[in-house]
């Protein structure tokens, strides 16, 4: 419950935006479309309709974060794909989904969220350290041809939702 309250009360990152460099951030194969029909859905419904975040959606449900991520926000979510979760060591996802590991799951999931709606143009060409909703820092590097969030590469950017934006990443981020 403390993490849910923290998620809804985190102050927006002090004018620092997280996003994706406008060029080279999507590869077409794994990116999501940001058409107008998807912009009407909230972050959770947008992720569900994308069909590449089944594990993430299951984890959000197990962590009890659905209502929070359906709230007004705005939120910026770095969303790992199903392939990103599959790359974790065998048994990791199953272990995290157990009720006794809910606090750890909440910490991991909220580490993927930044308060505020941050688009790719906001940080193009920048290198930043920003606070996640979980409380730990995220290293953002948008100076090269690809955008990195810690050790994850952004493979889809600026998927707008009614309460924020999703940026697709290829790796599950783990708090330090």
Secondary structure, DSSP 4 states (H G I P E B T S, - for coil): -HHHHHHHHPPPPSS------SSS---SSS-----HHHHTS-HHHHHHHHSS-HHHHHHHHHHT-HHHHHSS--EEEEEE-HHHHHTSPTTHHHHHTSGGGHHHHHHHHHTTEEES---GGGTTT-EEEEE-TTSSEEEEE-SSSS-EETTEEEEEEEEEETTEEEEEESS-----
